[in-house]
Amino acid sequence: MATYPQPAPAHDDYAASRAQLEAMIARLSDTDMAACTQERLEDYLTRSGRELQRIAMQDYLDAAARREERRAVGRGADQVARRRAEPGHTRQLLTTVGPVEVSRIAYRAPKAANLHPADAVLALPARLHSAPLQRAVVHEVADGPLRSAREALARATGQMLGTRQLQEIAIEAARDIRDFYDQRAGSAEEPSAAVGAQGRHLLVLSIDATGVNMIPSGLRTPAPPRPAPPRPAGPQPPSAQLSSKERTGRTRMACVTACYDAAPAPRTAADILPRDATERAERKKGPAAKNRHMDASLEHSTITMVTTLFDQAERRDPEHLRRWIVLVDGANHQLDCLTQEAERRGVSIDIIVDFVHVLEYLWKAADDLHPTQPTRATFVQQAARDLLEGHGPPRDRRPARPQARPHRR
């Protein structure tokens, strides 16, 4: 009886993934897992499921490498013809489910960098970390310190990244922020100007700043040395705090500005700080920001940031026809910069102190005036409502500032 050669079995591109899935199912059917708790079951499925995703991604990349067709010539942006093709060139890629290896054809030519067309087909990033992992890093870094972001990423993805890597990814993501806002502002439609100045949208400007600890080489100018206070005689207990001389000039102000349009939304004190359930149910919504443009800098001073902020505002309202509202936290230096810039440009501004900062000041006053907790809360609530309703203390009842008197012996 004649025999015929049997066709070779088709290559299973996802054999490793199937093996991992079968191992997971076998593990779930094991007698040891039959009596496990739900917590243990979820932990196992989370770990092994992430590994299954990683293996499936590796299987796909390996299959794509086998399907890659060799080109006669490879030509990049430098227009150099690369006629030598070498398959099997690999690079590492760290993803949200773990590390994988990408294999592709490298096109080579003397005195020219290797060209990998498959990198463009897969849209691989230039750095080690994948785009989804970089997005996760940016979201976590924007919400808190680097160490907290590192711990949150480890819990969510199981990947451990160093703080230097997190910092580099965040800096790279913020590199084009100004170009992004400029392009967005150029394509955004200006708010419709209704009949008269009262019908126009408000033009809202906001500025805030906070001190950031810096190394000595990162300071703008060295601060003048401050004499250390006299130390009492005798041995002193150890302290973890720096002296006043060591703390002098160790920070720089990080300034954040915002410019946006908003339709007027009149509200009462009950809408902002309701006293009971009835006022809470009837409260009106506040204004909605539109066409928001934000900027932040640790390099530029407050004066420079205020100038840039007013430039952005004048591009929206060159003839100063709209009402300009400036939202601040009450810092005197910011107020001086804002008023001087407004006078220089001949524009009228209405300065409003952020109510959140006002509440902080009221709680500080309550700590001194009312040490007990129930009285403190009542004082803050009543004082905040009085301020929102415009019932502040009259000028003639405010305590006068103490005058300096000459010292007499």
Secondary structure, DSSP 8 states (H G I E B T S, - for coil): ------------TTHHHHHHHHHHHHHHTSHHHHT--HHHHHHHHHHHHHHHHHHHHHHHHHHHHHH----S-EE-TT--EE-EEEEEEEEEEEETTEEEEEEEEEEE-TTS--B-HHHHHHT--SSSB-HHHHHHHHHHHHHS-HHHHHHHHHHHH-----HHHHHHHHHHHTTTHHHHHHHHHHHS------STGGGS-EEEEEEEEEEEE--GGG-SS-----------SS-----SS--HHHHTT-EEEEEEEEEEEE------HHHHS--SHHHHHT-------EEEEEEEESSS-HHHHHHHHHHHHHHH-TT--S-EEEEE---HHHHHHHHHHHHHHT--EEEEE-HHHHHHHHHHHHHHH--SHHHHHHHHHHHHHHHHTT----GGGS-----------
